[in-house]
Amino acid sequence: MFKKVLICAVLTTALMIGGCGEEKIIGTPEKAILAYAETVMTGTSENLSEAGFVADNQKEIRHAMTKKFISSMENIVPLNDDSAEQLTKIYFDKLKGNVTFKATLKKDDANNPIVELTATPIDQVASAKSAGKNDEFIALIGMIGKLKSEGATDDQIKENSDVQKLAVAAIGKTIDALSFQPEQTFEVPCHKIKGSDGNTHWAPADGDALINFLTGQS
């Protein structure tokens, strides 16, 4: 269920990497990395401008995360828009209330500084064990199996209020049972990018590695 959220395609679409030359760099490496980490895990950040994000970028990243999260659920139960919206809020609120971030500059360099990010990543093993004890989740799987054996289509399941209510309760309980690791540190090499705001900023050189760390996949 708790798969890596891949949003690097969105990031690279929003930010044009490289070719910045000697232009003045706006913001600091540590605040830029905070912006990436916070937006990936909570859907928002007070440091958006440090990374060169504009408001539309935040919406794009949040949408990409939401789409990935909802897609990971739909192999279990088709969700209608209202259920997806409720679960997205539960998901982001859970992470926002439990994941902490701290970024410090470990290596100052004109072209490739390194930021040390301290965070409390998702604990995938403990979260999976908790999900296995979710009675509502087991009931949901049974309900979906029965309906599909009777010929119910995905659209009919999306319109079934009993299924959608149980889906929100079951998946919401699974989200609420997410566990987090104690503080871990991760070195994030940075490089220059051209932000959506037209200025030069710092960004993680390897976005996948950063996301792997935050979601407990590393």
C-alpha positions, -999 to 999 in steps of 0.1 A, spaced: 0 0 0 26 25 10 46 27 -22 72 52 -31 56 84 -44 73 93 -77 69 130 -85 102 137 -101 86 140 -135 64 168 -121 94 185 -105 115 184 -137 86 197 -157 82 226 -133 119 233 -130 144 235 -159 176 218 -147 210 231 -155 223 259 -178 224 285 -150 259 297 -155 270 324 -130 235 338 -124 227 349 -88 213 321 -68 181 329 -49 177 312 -15 199 288 4 205 250 -3 191 240 31 158 260 27 154 247 -8 157 211 4 133 218 31 108 230 5 112 198 -15 109 175 16 80 193 31 60 195 -1 66 159 -10 55 147 24 28 172 35 16 188 3 28 223 13 57 243 26 65 277 39 97 276 19 83 272 -16 99 304 -29 133 291 -18 130 263 -43 117 285 -71 82 270 -69 52 291 -77 16 284 -65 9 262 -95 39 240 -88 26 232 -53 -8 222 -68 10 200 -94 31 183 -68 1 177 -45 -19 165 -74 8 141 -84 11 127 -49 -26 124 -46 -29 106 -79 -2 81 -70 -17 75 -35 -52 70 -49 -39 47 -77 -23 25 -51 -57 21 -34 -77 14 -66 -63 -21 -70 -82 -28 -38 -113 -7 -42 -125 18 -69 -129 52 -51 -152 80 -61 -140 116 -60 -155 123 -26 -138 92 -10 -105 101 -27 -107 136 -14 -114 125 22 -85 100 21 -61 125 7 -68 148 35 -64 120 61 -31 110 44 -15 145 44 -28 154 79 -12 122 92 22 129 77 20 166 86 14 157 122 42 131 124 71 138 100 96 164 112 123 180 91 156 198 98 181 208 72 217 220 77 244 229 52 271 202 55 293 212 26 294 247 11 302 246 -25 296 271 -53 282 245 -77 273 213 -57 267 220 -20 255 191 3 226 195 27 222 171 57 184 165 60 172 151 93 137 136 92 114 110 106 107 88 76 78 63 72 85 29 88 74 6 61 78 -27 81 59 -15 112 32 1 90 26 -31 70 22 -51 103 -4 -26 115 -23 -28 82 -26 -65 86 -45 -61 119 -71 -39 103 -105 -57 105 -123 -31 84 -97 -35 57 -103 -73 57 -141 -67 56 -136 -43 27 -117 -68 6 -144 -94 13 -171 -70 3 -154 -60 -30 -147 -97 -38 -184 -106 -33 -197 -77 -54 -173 -84 -83 -182 -121 -82 -218 -109 -87 -208 -89 -117 -205 -54 -102 -185 -29 -123 -161 -4 -110 -186 24 -117 -212 6 -97 -188 1 -68 -180 39 -69 -217 46 -66 -223 22 -38 -224 43 -6 -219 14 17 -187 4 0 -174 39 -2 -181 45 35 -163 13 45 -134 21 21 -129 55 38 -131 39 73 -108 10 64 -81 29 45 -83 58 69 -76 34 98 -47 20 79 -33 55 73 -38 64 109 -18 33 119 12 45 98 44 43 119 75 65 116 111 59 122 132 78 148 152 107 134 174 97 105 199 118 85 204 118 48 230 137 27 214 155 -2 238 167 -29 224 198 -47 227 214 -81 214 246 -97 181 248 -115 160 275 -132 129 278 -111 94 284 -124 98 320 -111 126 325 -136 154 327 -111 182 303 -103 177 281 -72 191 250 -55 175 216 -60 183 179 -50 206 164 -76 187 130 -72 151 135 -64 143 98 -64 169 92 -36 153 120 -15 119 105 -19 131 70 -11 146 83 21 114 101 32 91 73 24 113 46 40 123 29 8 160 34 11 
